[in-house]
Amino acid sequence: MSKRIEIPPRDTKAPVRIPHKGRPEPSSQKPKKPSGVFNERHTLAQDGLYRDWMAHQTAIVITFDDGATLEGTLQSYDTYALHIQDVDGLELLVFKQAVRIIKPSTKSNT
C-alpha cells in the first residue's frame, strides 16, 4: 500500500533571486570555518581519551549503529571522522555519525 504525499504548489508571489552573470554574489553569510580538531563543535570530552589511545596504540573496538564491530588502533581524528588501522593493517576512515560505541579492546596491544 503506497502513501501519496501532497506537495504544496510554489508561492508564485514570493521573490525569486536570479544571479547575474559577471557579478559576484553578495556575501550575506558568514564564511564557513574549517572543520577539524579546533572546531567549536569538537568536544574536549573525547580529546583526552583519543590522545591517550593514540599515544599507547591501544586496541579499540568500534560498534556501529547497525551492530557491526571493527577492531583496530586509532591513528588520528577530527570533528567528523576517525582514522583507524584495523588488525589486518588496513587503514580506514570511519565517520563518527555511524558510530555507537568506542571502547578499549579486552585484548590489549601493550
Secondary structure, DSSP 8 states (H G I E B T S, - for coil): -----------TTS------TTS-----S------STTSTT--HHHHHHHHHHHHTT-EEEEEETTS-EEEEEEEEE-SSEEEEEETTS-EEEEEGGGEEEEEE-SS---
